[in-house]
Structure formats: structure tokens, C-alpha cells
Amino acid sequence: MSSFHLPFFTGTSTRSTFSFSIKSSSFPSSFSSSLVPFQRFDRFRSTSRTTTRSFSCVFYSLKAKAMAELVQDKESGAAATGSGGGVRPEVEHSRTFLEARSEQELLSGIRKEVEAGRLPPNVAAGMEELYQNYRNAVFQSGDPAAVGIVLSNMAVAFDRMLLDLRDPFVFETYHRALREPFDYYMFGQNYFRPLINFRNSYVGNLSLFYEIEEKLKQGHNVVLISNHQTEADPHIIALLLEKTNPHVAENMIYVAGDRVIADPLCKPFSMGRNLLCVHSKKHMFDVPELAEMKRRVNTRSLKEMALLLRGGSKIVWIAPSGGRDRPDPFTEEWYPAPFDSSSVDNMRRLIEHSGAAGHIYPLALLCYDIMPPPPQVEKEIGEKRIITFHGAGLSIAQKISLPEIAASCEKSEEAKDVYTQALYKSVTEQYDVLKSAVHGKQGLEASTAGVFLSQPWN
């Protein structure tokens, strides 16, 4: 079978491997399933006041209330979407983090679990660092409920991480988001929501997302060719679309690299997304004796993708750059990384041979400020996570087909390159508009003839 490069939150591949971009993560492996979706906080509380309350304050009844609401979220969310995500039975495990009522108790719980031998010291260190960075980012929002938000969300996150260390979850080639008995999808939504400054966030060409929803209902397949910026990309995309296009937000399939399903601090968040799992080209030979096994896994993923598309009504997100965008070493400017033409062409051919109508749309994403990747690609799992409260942007342009772009090309290789460049050009143009709106403070006035910006949550 021909080469296939697939991307997601950080990775790549060549030849019979996949070049994918996957949300790279940190630390060894695992955490699992169970708990409940928490309280939804008002995302537009005033940011004019800063919170100075002590972190050791009690959870009030917030914790219990949040847990109960999460269970309700799980039931109502699944019913609303009708997507029927995956199910995973719960196992008994320590409730140290769920019973914590203050920052002090939460952090001492980490040390308690290390002493009990249930938490590896290196993972524990990563959890403490994650807590501090997440807390600081949420407090940047000025939300008066920040204390409760941080304690509640981090308690559930730590619980999920600990549970997976107790009972490691194994991802299938095609992983469906786990929605029962614990709703991992809502867990991710609630965790990342407080990090987005919605007042300074934008969606470009929202009408096209409605168009996509109609095509999915008609049995068509849709592929989003996108740049990739952070390991939180899937959650940020879903949060920007959850109010207007929940079906797209919840049913999107992300091509994901192996690191995002192995990192114990990242794994619980991945369990709440629909993933097509592949091995990154960038890490294909980290352990040379495993390279052949990784290639076989990628071949299975290719076959799984073909089967999924044959069923129709699938929406797939893929980053043909093979990894996350990174700043220019000289200018320090962030810009979408170039697309790999083989990745784009293989995706196009899969769509064409699926037996269902298919469409490819260019998608631009701007969110690196929220959780930027390390300056360089790291071999070891366990990257430092810098987190900031910031605006984000998402934009989509009209679908692009090969015949209309490369009709004059005489050679197939030339046509592949021309088509890839057309998609990349559209993504970069949309990215520039988003950048002007979010970073240039132009807001909705940054809209152009090709990109109409909106804030549908207002």
C-alpha cells in the first residue's frame, strides 16, 4: 500500500509510516476512566476584578455540586449528541484527590500517593508543576470563582491520572471518546474552558461549519487540513464550536501520535476525544527495535481510516505539517509549519476511494499562547507545560478540490504540490486574519473579504 502521512497534535511519518501532528505530552504512561463532568462556570464573568482569596479556602459545596452536575452532564450530553461515545467500566481506586478541600490538601495528596507507592515521583513532580501553572493561568482571567474552578478541575484531573496509573487504559487504533460512566469529553471541555479568553477569541466563516454539518447529515465525509499549535488543539477547537456546532465539536476524529496516548498527564484528556492513533515519524526510531512494530501499527491505522470513511458521515482533522508549529528562531514569530504534500495527497485519495462524497477544507488555528510547545522537538516524554489565559482563533475557508486547482498540471507530482500549496496558502491567509484579531487587537474589524470573523458565544 502506498505511503501515508497522517498528523495530529505532534508527530510525522514517511513511506509506509504516517506523518501526523499530535499533541505531544509529558511523562511516562497512563491514567484512566471514571468520575463525573463538573460544574459549568460562567465563561464571561467580569475580568476587571482580580482574585486575592487564599487558595486554602474551602470548596464550599462546589465540589459535591460539581461532581453531581458532571454525572448529569454525562447523561444529557450523550443524549443530546446521539454520538454514543465509548464506555469503560470503573475500578476502585484511591479517592485522595476527590476528597481534598483545599490547595494544601490537594498537593499533600500527591505526596501521600507517592509514599503509598501509587504515584511515581517523576509523575508527581509533573503534577505539581501542572497545578501551579494551571492555577496561575486561571487566576489571570480575574474570574472571582477562580479558586473553586482550579481546585475542582485539578482534583478531577489528578484523580483521572491516578486512576489510569492504577488501571492503565489501552487505546485501540481507532479510539472513540469515552463518555460513560465518566464523561471524559466534558472533563476536557471543563478543564480547558477557563483558559480561553472568549472576549478576545474569534471564529472565521462560521457559516461554513453549518455547511459541513449538513454535508455530514447527508452521509458525506469531510477532512479538515489544518495547522497544529498545542496539545490542547482538540479541546480548543471543540470549545470554540460547542455552542454553535456541537455535532462537529463532539464527532471530530483527530489523527493522533503515540505520545499523546502515553503521557500520564495528557492521557486522560486524549481519552475524551475521537482519535485515530499512529506513530510519529519524528519518534519512529527513538527505540530502533520497535520501528517495525510502529510501521505495522501505522498500516493498521491506514486501513482503519479507509473503513471509517467508507461508512460516510465522518469528519477528520489532520495536520500535514507532521507536528506543532514553532516560532522562527530569528524573528520569534509563530507561523503555520509547511504541509507535506504526500500527507495531503494520501488523505485526498482516501476520500476519493471511500465510496462516499468527500470534501477537503483548509482550517487555520491560532492558540499557541495558551499552551505553547517546547522550542524544539523533544525525544523524551515529559515536556514542561507553560499555560496562559489567552484568546484563540479558528477559521475555515471554502473547500478546495484537486481538479479545480491543478487542472493545468501535466505531472501528478506537480499536481500534488500545487494542491498542497493551495491549501497551505489558504491556511496562512486565514491565520494572518486571526492573528490581527487576537494579537493585533483589531477584533472583528480584522475581517476581510475571505474571512468573516464572529464571536458566536456573545
Disulfide bonds with the S-S distance in Angstrom:
none
